[in-house]
């Protein structure tokens, strides 16, 4: 397979981030806008300059030239009338024309400052006027009044020729001024058209830039983000095998890579979780099968084993009663061993059946007053209490949602152990305490017995684990294991309080309303009182 390598420039561009692309786009757009703005400003300034020149110079210069011509005509009319009649009134237009000539010549000179060609035209006009005035106007005006001037009659043709030359110079000047004004108007019109085109181009460029920026943002930012968002939503909806599309600038591609990496980690975790679930299902199936076998064992133990065991126990006891003392001492001992073994076997099977029934047979959760359960329990073990002289005190107990039968078994085992494991010759003193701790009640059964060493604090809750020989303390070693199973079945915990050294303290918790029971919590914290039995 042929691998086509990107050129260095393409690789460099592919690493550009959104910020870099935006910076480049803004720089280019601003450069174009600045250039167009400068061109627009130049066109506006050029239009204003031409317009000002037309309004303030070209048009006023032409009008002043026309007024100057009118002043010269007044002079010529006055001189000609005075020369023919000698009447002084004809000198008034001449003198007024002289004053206007000075004013208009000065204005025209100021307006044409900076325009040498038109100043030369003005100088020609001034020279022609001066020639006419020197040859004709001033001499005629100096002639005596009251009679026609002989000079005017003699120089009539020369005066007409001189003034015609002046009028020709004025006509040439005005024609050129008109041409300048027309040129300025054409230049203004062209500049205004250029200005309009420039501003139209600026508007078009702005619209084009807006379209380009919008499209660039769509393709480079919003589009990739939408694709990443679509892929992320697809994954969030449960399709963890849907890949994340890498697109857009470098930083958005990096974001896509990070989300893709997260997706792969989630996929691996999901695969692992699925494998764990399958293994758990297998273990659950094995556990169900084991429980079924345990159920079968319980059935066999309660039916098939009980009957032959009762026969063995009955016949060994019958053998003991009939032949006790008739055989030798060794035979009596053997018979006693057989009777004791049969009785212990029957006790172990009964205890094992009780242990297997916890949570399986006795599983009726309802509102239970533990005070009532405690009274029933104490009545059931009243013989042990009387024989040992035990003093039992307790706090007021709450009402919980629990199985009444299991609560009775719990109290019976805990109080029975406290009575059983006492110091020889010492009266058992037992106290049952109860206090609420959030959604749980914390109970403690405290005695002054032989206690439990710290290294056996966990071992005592294992089924059939005994810390003493059966000759010293009777029992099968299943009591605390059954207590642990009952407490955990009701959502609590149980342990030995190792801080209590003067005897034994068993501490356990029970939920006010175990999860999944659906019963209402009817327990109400009550004032702590102490009762003595």
HUBELRA-V163339 format. One record per residue. N is the residue number from 1. RES is the residue in one small letter. PHI is phi as a letter, one per 40 degrees, with the letter a starting at -180 (none if undefined). PSI is psi in whole degrees, 0 to 359 (999 if undefined). D_LAST is the distance of its C-alpha to the last C-alpha in Angstrom with 1 decimal. Layout:
BEGIN
N&RES&PHI&PSI&D_LAST, N&RES&PHI&PSI&D_LAST
END
This chain:
BEGIN
1&x&none&133&94.4, 2&x&c&128&96.2, 3&x&c&120&94.1, 4&x&c&117&95.6, 5&x&c&137&94.7, 6&x&c&144&94.5, 7&x&c&158&97.0, 8&x&d&321&95.6, 9&x&c&318&96.1, 10&x&c&321&94.1, 11&x&c&323&91.3, 12&x&c&316&91.3, 13&x&c&323&91.2, 14&x&c&342&88.4, 15&x&c&3&86.2, 16&x&c&139&86.8, 17&x&c&171&83.7, 18&x&d&319&83.4, 19&x&c&319&84.0, 20&x&c&318&87.2, 21&x&c&317&88.5, 22&x&c&320&87.7, 23&x&c&318&89.4, 24&x&c&315&92.5, 25&x&c&317&92.7, 26&x&c&320&92.3, 27&x&c&313&95.0, 28&x&c&314&97.4, 29&x&c&316&96.9, 30&x&c&322&97.3, 31&x&c&314&100.4, 32&x&c&316&102.0, 33&x&c&322&101.0, 34&x&c&317&102.5, 35&x&c&313&105.7, 36&x&c&323&106.0, 37&x&c&319&105.2, 38&x&c&318&107.8, 39&x&c&318&110.3, 40&x&c&318&109.4, 41&x&c&319&109.8, 42&x&c&317&113.2, 43&x&c&320&114.3, 44&x&c&316&113.2, 45&x&c&320&115.0, 46&x&c&317&118.1, 47&x&c&314&118.2, 48&x&c&320&117.8, 49&x&c&312&120.5, 50&x&c&318&123.0, 51&x&c&316&122.3, 52&x&c&317&122.8, 53&x&c&321&126.0, 54&x&c&316&127.3, 55&x&c&319&126.4, 56&x&c&341&127.2, 57&x&b&298&130.2, 58&x&c&305&131.8, 59&x&c&313&132.1, 60&x&c&324&133.0, 61&x&c&317&135.6, 62&x&c&315&137.4, 63&x&c&321&137.3, 64&x&c&321&138.7, 65&x&c&320&141.4, 66&x&c&319&142.4, 67&x&c&323&142.5, 68&x&c&318&144.6, 69&x&c&319&147.0, 70&x&c&320&147.2, 71&x&c&321&148.0, 72&x&c&322&150.8, 73&x&c&320&152.2, 74&x&c&320&152.3, 75&x&c&313&154.2, 76&x&c&318&156.7, 77&x&c&315&157.2, 78&x&c&316&157.8, 79&x&c&318&160.3, 80&x&c&317&162.2, 81&x&c&319&162.5, 82&x&c&320&163.6, 83&x&c&327&166.1, 84&x&c&330&167.8, 85&x&b&332&167.8, 86&x&g&9&167.3, 87&x&c&129&165.0, 88&x&c&334&162.4, 89&x&c&336&159.6, 90&x&c&346&159.5, 91&x&c&343&158.3, 92&x&c&312&155.0, 93&x&c&325&153.4, 94&x&c&312&154.7, 95&x&c&319&153.1, 96&x&c&320&149.8, 97&x&c&324&149.8, 98&x&c&316&150.3, 99&x&c&315&147.2, 100&x&c&323&145.1, 101&x&d&316&146.4, 102&x&c&316&145.1, 103&x&c&312&141.7, 104&x&c&325&141.3, 105&x&c&319&142.6, 106&x&c&314&140.0, 107&x&c&315&137.2, 108&x&c&324&138.3, 109&x&c&320&138.5, 110&x&c&319&134.9, 111&x&c&326&133.6, 112&x&c&10&135.3, 113&x&c&131&134.2, 114&x&g&1&132.9, 115&x&b&85&135.1, 116&x&d&322&138.3, 117&x&c&315&140.1, 118&x&c&331&139.7, 119&x&c&325&140.8, 120&x&c&320&143.9, 121&x&d&317&144.6, 122&x&c&322&144.2, 123&x&c&323&146.6, 124&x&c&316&149.2, 125&x&c&315&148.9, 126&x&c&320&149.3, 127&x&c&316&152.3, 128&x&c&320&154.0, 129&x&c&316&153.3, 130&x&c&320&154.7, 131&x&c&315&157.8, 132&x&c&317&158.5, 133&x&c&320&157.8, 134&x&c&322&160.1, 135&x&c&327&163.0, 136&x&b&302&162.8, 137&x&c&307&160.2, 138&x&c&317&160.7, 139&x&c&317&164.6, 140&x&c&317&164.8, 141&x&c&335&162.3, 142&x&c&354&164.6, 143&x&c&152&167.7, 144&x&c&149&169.2, 145&x&c&166&168.0, 146&x&g&346&170.2, 147&x&a&156&171.9, 148&x&c&147&170.9, 149&x&c&125&170.2, 150&x&c&326&172.8, 151&x&c&322&170.3, 152&x&c&324&168.1, 153&x&c&319&171.0, 154&x&c&321&172.2, 155&x&b&24&168.8, 156&x&c&315&167.3, 157&x&c&318&167.2, 158&x&c&324&165.8, 159&x&c&319&163.2, 160&x&c&319&162.2, 161&x&c&317&161.9, 162&x&c&317&159.8, 163&x&c&326&157.4, 164&x&c&323&157.1, 165&x&c&322&156.1, 166&x&c&315&153.4, 167&x&c&324&152.2, 168&x&c&319&152.1, 169&x&c&320&150.0, 170&x&c&319&147.7, 171&x&c&318&147.4, 172&x&c&317&146.6, 173&x&c&313&143.9, 174&x&c&324&142.3, 175&x&c&317&142.4, 176&x&c&324&140.6, 177&x&c&321&138.0, 178&x&c&319&137.5, 179&x&c&319&137.0, 180&x&c&319&134.5, 181&x&c&320&132.6, 182&x&c&319&132.6, 183&x&c&319&131.4, 184&x&c&320&128.6, 185&x&c&318&127.6, 186&x&c&319&127.6, 187&x&c&320&125.6, 188&x&c&317&123.1, 189&x&c&317&122.8, 190&x&c&319&122.3, 191&x&c&321&119.7, 192&x&c&320&117.9, 193&x&c&317&117.8, 194&x&c&318&116.5, 195&x&c&315&113.9, 196&x&c&319&112.8, 197&x&c&319&112.6, 198&x&c&315&110.6, 199&x&c&328&108.1, 200&x&c&320&107.9, 201&x&c&320&107.3, 202&x&c&314&104.6, 203&x&c&317&102.9, 204&x&c&318&103.3, 205&x&c&320&101.9, 206&x&c&316&98.9, 207&x&c&317&98.2, 208&x&c&318&98.8, 209&x&c&320&96.5, 210&x&c&316&93.8, 211&x&c&316&94.2, 212&x&c&316&94.2, 213&x&c&317&91.2, 214&x&c&315&89.3, 215&x&c&321&90.2, 216&x&c&318&89.5, 217&x&c&321&86.0, 218&x&c&315&85.4, 219&x&c&323&86.5, 220&x&c&338&85.2, 221&x&b&294&82.0, 222&x&c&321&80.7, 223&x&c&306&81.8, 224&x&d&320&80.1, 225&x&c&321&77.0, 226&x&c&320&77.0, 227&x&c&318&77.4, 228&x&c&318&74.6, 229&x&c&319&72.4, 230&x&c&314&73.2, 231&x&c&318&72.4, 232&x&c&319&69.1, 233&x&c&323&68.2, 234&x&c&318&69.1, 235&x&c&318&66.8, 236&x&c&333&64.0, 237&x&c&358&64.3, 238&x&h&350&63.4, 239&x&c&79&66.8, 240&x&c&351&66.1, 241&x&c&1&69.2, 242&x&c&121&71.5, 243&x&c&157&73.4, 244&x&c&129&74.1, 245&x&c&125&77.8, 246&x&c&118&79.3, 247&x&a&163&81.8, 248&x&g&192&83.2, 249&x&c&175&83.7, 250&x&c&319&82.2, 251&x&c&325&79.0, 252&x&c&326&78.2, 253&x&c&323&78.9, 254&x&c&319&76.5, 255&x&c&317&73.9, 256&x&c&321&74.5, 257&x&c&319&74.1, 258&x&c&318&70.8, 259&x&c&322&69.5, 260&x&c&319&70.9, 261&x&c&317&69.1, 262&x&c&320&65.8, 263&x&c&317&66.5, 264&x&c&320&67.1, 265&x&c&318&63.9, 266&x&c&322&62.0, 267&x&c&318&63.8, 268&x&c&317&62.9, 269&x&c&321&59.3, 270&x&c&318&59.4, 271&x&c&317&61.0, 272&x&c&318&58.3, 273&x&c&322&55.6, 274&x&c&318&57.3, 275&x&c&317&57.4, 276&x&c&321&53.7, 277&x&c&319&53.0, 278&x&c&317&55.0, 279&x&c&320&53.2, 280&x&c&322&49.9, 281&x&c&318&51.0, 282&x&c&316&52.0, 283&x&c&323&48.7, 284&x&c&320&46.9, 285&x&c&318&49.1, 286&x&c&320&48.2, 287&x&c&319&44.5, 288&x&c&319&44.8, 289&x&c&319&46.8, 290&x&c&320&44.1, 291&x&c&322&41.4, 292&x&c&319&43.5, 293&x&c&322&43.9, 294&x&c&321&40.2, 295&x&d&317&39.8, 296&x&c&320&42.4, 297&x&c&318&40.7, 298&x&c&321&37.4, 299&x&c&314&39.4, 300&x&c&317&41.2, 301&x&c&324&38.0, 302&x&c&340&36.3, 303&x&b&302&39.4, 304&x&c&324&42.1, 305&x&c&330&40.0, 306&x&c&317&37.3, 307&x&c&307&39.8, 308&x&c&327&41.8, 309&x&c&322&38.6, 310&x&c&323&37.3, 311&x&c&315&40.7, 312&x&c&313&40.7, 313&x&c&317&37.2, 314&x&c&315&38.2, 315&x&c&327&41.5, 316&x&c&321&40.3, 317&x&c&322&37.7, 318&x&c&319&40.5, 319&x&c&321&42.7, 320&x&c&318&40.2, 321&x&c&321&39.8, 322&x&c&319&43.6, 323&x&b&10&45.1, 324&x&c&127&42.4, 325&x&g&349&44.3, 326&x&c&340&47.6, 327&x&b&181&48.4, 328&x&c&175&48.4, 329&x&c&322&45.5, 330&x&c&319&46.1, 331&x&c&319&46.1, 332&x&c&323&42.7, 333&x&c&319&41.3, 334&x&c&317&42.8, 335&x&c&319&41.3, 336&x&c&318&37.8, 337&x&c&318&38.3, 338&x&c&317&39.3, 339&x&c&315&36.4, 340&x&c&318&33.9, 341&x&c&318&35.8, 342&x&c&319&35.9, 343&x&c&318&32.1, 344&x&c&322&31.5, 345&x&c&316&34.1, 346&x&c&322&32.4, 347&x&c&318&29.0, 348&x&c&317&30.8, 349&x&c&319&32.6, 350&x&c&318&29.5, 351&x&c&320&27.8, 352&x&c&322&31.0, 353&x&c&317&31.3, 354&x&c&318&27.8, 355&x&c&319&28.8, 356&x&c&337&32.1, 357&x&c&347&30.6, 358&x&c&121&28.8, 359&x&g&354&30.9, 360&x&b&309&33.2, 361&x&c&311&31.7, 362&x&c&96&28.4, 363&x&a&54&30.1, 364&x&b&96&29.3, 365&x&c&129&28.6, 366&x&a&174&27.4, 367&x&c&121&25.2, 368&x&b&126&21.6, 369&x&c&111&18.5, 370&x&c&339&16.1, 371&x&c&318&13.2, 372&x&c&317&14.3, 373&x&c&320&14.8, 374&x&c&319&11.4, 375&x&c&318&10.0, 376&x&c&319&12.9, 377&x&c&314&12.3, 378&x&c&326&8.8, 379&x&c&320&10.6, 380&x&c&327&13.5, 381&x&b&25&12.1, 382&x&c&329&10.0, 383&x&c&313&12.9, 384&x&c&322&12.7, 385&x&c&316&9.1, 386&x&c&318&10.2, 387&x&c&322&13.5, 388&x&c&345&12.6, 389&x&g&26&9.9, 390&x&c&141&8.3, 391&x&b&116&6.1, 392&x&b&124&5.4, 393&x&b&156&6.5, 394&x&a&156&9.1, 395&x&c&167&12.3, 396&x&c&128&13.6, 397&x&c&151&15.1, 398&x&c&178&18.8, 399&x&b&124&20.8, 400&x&b&166&23.2, 401&x&c&109&26.0, 402&x&a&179&25.0, 403&x&c&121&24.8, 404&x&c&318&21.7, 405&x&c&316&22.1, 406&x&c&323&22.5, 407&x&c&320&19.5, 408&x&c&317&17.4, 409&x&c&322&19.3, 410&x&c&307&18.7, 411&x&c&321&14.9, 412&x&c&318&15.0, 413&x&c&317&17.6, 414&x&c&314&16.2, 415&x&c&322&12.7, 416&x&c&318&14.6, 417&x&c&319&17.1, 418&x&c&325&14.7, 419&x&c&318&13.4, 420&x&c&310&17.0, 421&x&c&67&19.0, 422&x&b&163&17.6, 423&x&c&137&19.9, 424&x&d&132&20.9, 425&x&g&7&19.6, 426&x&b&139&17.1, 427&x&c&127&13.3, 428&x&c&133&12.0, 429&x&b&117&10.6, 430&x&b&136&10.1, 431&x&b&133&10.6, 432&x&b&119&11.9, 433&x&b&157&14.7, 434&x&a&132&17.3, 435&x&a&145&20.7, 436&x&c&139&23.9, 437&x&b&84&27.0, 438&x&g&236&29.9, 439&x&c&3&29.7, 440&x&b&158&26.8, 441&x&b&133&23.1, 442&x&b&122&22.1, 443&x&b&155&18.6, 444&x&a&135&17.4, 445&x&b&110&15.0, 446&x&b&134&15.1, 447&x&b&174&14.5, 448&x&b&31&16.3, 449&x&c&206&17.9, 450&x&c&345&21.6, 451&x&g&174&22.4, 452&x&b&125&25.2, 453&x&c&146&28.8, 454&x&d&326&30.5, 455&x&c&347&33.2, 456&x&b&12&30.7, 457&x&c&329&28.9, 458&x&c&327&30.9, 459&x&c&330&31.3, 460&x&c&341&27.7, 461&x&c&7&28.0, 462&x&c&136&31.0, 463&x&c&138&30.8, 464&x&g&17&31.0, 465&x&c&120&31.0, 466&x&b&140&29.4, 467&x&c&351&29.2, 468&x&b&160&28.7, 469&x&c&156&30.4, 470&x&c&341&29.0, 471&x&c&330&29.4, 472&x&c&313&26.8, 473&x&b&122&24.3, 474&x&c&159&24.5, 475&x&h&166&24.7, 476&x&b&354&27.5, 477&x&g&26&27.0, 478&x&b&353&26.5, 479&x&c&303&22.9, 480&x&c&329&23.5, 481&x&c&320&26.9, 482&x&c&321&25.4, 483&x&d&316&22.9, 484&x&c&317&26.1, 485&x&c&320&28.0, 486&x&c&314&25.4, 487&x&c&314&25.2, 488&x&c&327&29.0, 489&x&c&331&29.5, 490&x&c&16&27.7, 491&x&g&19&29.9, 492&x&b&189&27.6, 493&x&b&159&27.5, 494&x&a&143&25.2, 495&x&a&167&25.8, 496&x&c&129&24.6, 497&x&c&104&24.4, 498&x&c&349&26.9, 499&x&c&344&26.6, 500&x&c&116&23.2, 501&x&b&343&24.3, 502&x&c&67&21.4, 503&x&h&213&19.8, 504&x&b&140&19.7, 505&x&b&116&19.2, 506&x&c&122&20.0, 507&x&b&133&21.3, 508&x&a&161&22.5, 509&x&b&150&24.0, 510&x&b&136&24.3, 511&x&c&143&27.1, 512&x&c&325&26.6, 513&x&a&97&29.4, 514&x&d&143&30.7, 515&x&c&136&34.5, 516&x&g&359&36.4, 517&x&c&331&33.7, 518&x&g&5&35.5, 519&x&c&151&32.4, 520&x&c&148&31.9, 521&x&c&108&29.2, 522&x&b&5&27.0, 523&x&c&138&24.3, 524&x&b&126&24.2, 525&x&d&130&22.8, 526&x&b&161&20.3, 527&x&c&138&19.2, 528&x&c&122&16.5, 529&x&b&166&13.5, 530&x&b&132&10.2, 531&x&b&143&6.8, 532&x&b&138&3.8, 533&x&b&999&0.0
END
